[in-house]
Each structure stands twice: as structure tokens, then as C-alpha cells.
């Protein structure tokens, strides 16, 4: 934490094996963030997800982190991990392609990267960190050679309950310059930024 009166330093860092302990602390060692997901929801079939335990998902995600490339970014306030954003090629997120609302419009699974999940530490929500994470994820994808970045956030018609915004909020992506390219559900636009 920053000293009284000083502004905390924020930085986004790719999740690599040496940062696993920070990620685990953010998600809760036993909890695994939202319902024990361990950021495996979009990587598994529904049956695989339901049949696996929290520990199974944690082990699987730790292996992904260990073998690389980084599947997302941690947002730090000084040395404390306060947020997470998952981002990677569509090809690494097969459940997205099976999703009626999130599937590709043209089948580009390698050049298109997806921002697909957010998690913020309690006490740090509602402070603009989702926008910081989404912007950092977009730049991370650009640096990795992505030709465009997509997201399928929620466009709420009402106030969201806790956890409903894990896919992101449409206004955050609009504010970063993403454009809607499809809407297969009233509240879930598919949004895109061409990286050119």
C-alpha cells in the first residue's frame, strides 16, 4: 500500500509461473475466484467443467501458466495483485467457439485474441480497474502479434449482481474504441478492435 497521501503505483504484468503465488492469493487458495473456476470455464467443455473439481481446474490452469504463453495479466497496486484479465487466441478458448453469443464471425481463431474474463479483489471494484485491465490486455495481444482483439461483454439492461460482469462490461470496451460487430443476444454484443 502507498504511504498516506501518496498515489499507489499500478502495473499490469503477464501471468507467468513466478507470479503464481500472487494469482493464487488474488483468487483465494481454496476458492478459485468465481465458483472455483480457476479461469478454466472457456477452456473446457461443459461436461469437463462439471465433472472436474476446483482442485482439478487449479492444477490444469497452473500447468497452462507454467508452459506459457501467459494466459492473461495481473494488475498490481504496488506489490499486491488486485485484478486479473484473461486474454488469448480464440484457438485456446474452445468453449467460446461453441457459444452462440461469442463464436467467431469469420473463423479466424489464431489472429483474433479474446478478452474473456475479469476478476477484481474485493475493495478494488468500481474504481476503473476493469478498463485498465482491458486496455492492458489489448496491448498485450498486439505485442504478441494479434491482428484484432474481441470481447463478448455484458451490456446490462439492469444493475448487475456480483459476478455477472466477469466477461466485462460493454461500455468499458466501447470507451477503449471497440466496435460492436454482432449481437446474438440482447445483452451480449460481440465487440472488436482491429489492431492493423
C-alpha positions in Angstrom: 0.0 0.0 0.0 1.1 3.5 -0.7 2.1 5.8 2.2 -0.7 8.2 3.3 -1.2 10.9 0.7 0.9 9.1 -1.9 -0.7 7.6 -5.0 -0.3 3.8 -5.4 1.7 2.6 -8.4 -0.4 0.5 -10.8 1.2 -2.0 -13.3 -0.1 -4.9 -15.4 2.1 -8.0 -15.6 1.7 -11.1 -17.7 0.9 -14.1 -15.5 4.0 -16.4 -15.6 4.9 -19.2 -13.3 6.9 -16.9 -10.9 3.8 -14.9 -10.2 1.5 -17.9 -9.4 1.5 -17.2 -5.7 0.2 -13.7 -6.3 -2.5 -15.1 -8.6 -3.5 -17.7 -6.1 -3.7 -15.1 -3.4 -6.0 -13.0 -5.6 -8.3 -15.9 -6.4 -8.1 -17.4 -2.9 -6.1 -20.6 -2.5 -9.1 -22.8 -2.0 -11.9 -20.7 -3.5 -10.5 -20.2 -7.1 -12.4 -16.9 -7.7 -15.9 -17.3 -9.1 -17.3 -20.7 -8.1 -13.9 -22.3 -8.2 -13.4 -21.6 -11.9 -9.7 -21.0 -11.9 -10.2 -19.4 -15.3 -10.9 -22.7 -17.0 -14.6 -22.0 -17.9 -13.8 -21.1 -21.6 -11.1 -23.8 -21.9 -13.2 -26.9 -21.1 -16.4 -28.4 -22.3 -19.4 -28.1 -20.0 -19.1 -31.8 -19.1 -15.4 -31.5 -18.3 -16.0 -28.4 -16.2 -18.9 -30.0 -14.2 -17.1 -33.3 -13.7 -13.9 -31.7 -12.5 -13.2 -30.4 -9.0 -11.9 -27.0 -8.1 -8.5 -28.6 -7.4 -8.6 -30.3 -10.9 -9.2 -26.9 -12.5 -6.5 -25.2 -10.4 -3.9 -27.9 -11.4 -4.9 -27.6 -15.0 -4.6 -23.8 -15.1 -1.3 -23.8 -13.2 0.0 -26.1 -15.9 -1.1 -23.7 -18.6 0.6 -20.8 -16.8 3.8 -22.9 -16.4 4.1 -23.9 -20.0 3.1 -20.5 -21.4 2.4 -18.2 -23.1 0.9 -16.1 -20.4 -2.9 -16.6 -20.4 -3.6 -13.2 -19.0 -2.4 -10.3 -16.9 -2.4 -9.4 -13.3 -3.0 -5.8 -12.2 -0.9 -4.8 -9.3 -1.2 -1.9 -6.9 2.4 -1.6 -5.7 3.2 -5.3 -4.9 -0.4 -6.5 -4.3 -2.2 -8.3 -7.2 -5.6 -6.6 -7.2 -7.1 -7.7 -10.6 -7.0 -10.3 -13.4 -7.9 -10.3 -17.0 -7.7 -13.4 -19.2 -6.7 -12.9 -22.8 -5.5 -15.2 -25.5 -6.1 -16.5 -29.0 -9.6 -17.8 -29.8 -8.0 -21.2 -30.6 -7.1 -21.5 -26.8 -10.7 -21.0 -25.8 -12.8 -23.7 -27.5 -15.9 -23.1 -25.4 -16.1 -19.5 -26.8 -16.4 -21.0 -30.3 -19.3 -23.2 -29.2 -21.0 -20.2 -27.6 -24.0 -18.9 -29.6 -23.2 -15.4 -28.5 -19.4 -15.4 -28.6 -18.5 -17.5 -31.6 -16.3 -16.0 -34.3 -18.0 -14.2 -37.2 -15.3 -15.5 -39.7 -13.4 -18.4 -38.2 -10.1 -16.6 -37.5 -9.1 -18.5 -34.4 -5.4 -17.6 -34.4 -5.1 -14.0 -35.3 -8.1 -13.0 -33.2 -7.5 -12.8 -29.5 -10.3 -12.7 -26.9 -10.5 -10.7 -23.6 -12.7 -13.3 -21.9 -12.7 -12.9 -18.1 -12.1 -10.4 -15.3 -11.7 -10.7 -11.6 -11.0 -7.9 -9.1 -10.1 -8.1 -5.4 -12.9 -7.0 -3.0 -12.3 -3.4 -2.1 -10.9 -2.6 -5.6 -14.1 -2.9 -7.6 -15.9 0.1 -9.1 -12.6 2.1 -9.4 -12.0 1.8 -13.2 -9.7 -1.1 -12.9 -11.6 -3.2 -15.5 -10.9 -0.5 -18.1 -7.2 -0.6 -17.1 -7.1 -4.4 -17.4 -8.9 -4.4 -20.8 -6.6 -1.8 -22.2 -3.5 -3.7 -21.0 -4.9 -6.9 -22.4 -5.4 -5.3 -25.8 -1.8 -4.0 -25.8 -0.5 -7.5 -24.7 -2.4 -9.1 -27.6 -0.9 -6.5 -30.0 2.6 -7.2 -28.7 2.0 -11.0 -29.2 1.1 -10.4 -32.9 -2.7 -10.5 -32.7 -4.4 -8.8 -35.7 -7.5 -7.9 -33.7 -9.0 -8.3 -30.2 -12.6 -9.3 -29.4 -14.7 -9.5 -26.3 -18.3 -10.6 -25.7 -19.1 -8.5 -22.6 -22.5 -7.9 -21.0 -24.5 -4.9 -21.9 -26.7 -4.7 -18.9 -30.3 -3.6 -19.0 -30.3 -3.5 -15.2 -27.9 -3.2 -12.4 -25.6 -6.3 -12.3 -25.4 -8.7 -9.4 -21.9 -9.7 -8.1 -20.1 -11.9 -10.6 -22.3 -11.2 -13.6 -19.8 -8.9 -15.2 -16.9 -11.4 -15.3 -16.9 -11.3 -19.1 -16.6 -7.5 -19.0 -19.0 -4.6 -19.4 -19.8 -3.3 -22.9 -19.3 0.4 -22.1 -15.7 -0.3 -20.9 -14.8 -1.8 -24.3 -16.7 1.0 -26.2 -14.7 3.5 -24.2 -11.4 1.8 -25.4 -12.5 2.0 -29.1 -14.0 -1.4 -29.6 -17.0 -1.6 -32.1 -19.9 -4.0 -32.0 -19.7 -6.5 -34.8 -22.6 -8.8 -33.9 -25.4 -9.1 -31.3 -26.8 -12.6 -31.0 -28.3 -11.8 -27.6 -30.0 -8.6 -26.4 -27.4 -8.2 -23.6 -24.2 -9.7 -25.1 -22.6 -7.8 -28.0 -19.6 -9.2 -29.8 -17.1 -6.4 -29.9 -13.9 -6.0 -31.8 -10.8 -3.7 -32.1 -8.7 -4.1 -35.3 -5.1 -3.8 -34.5 -3.8 -3.3 -38.0 
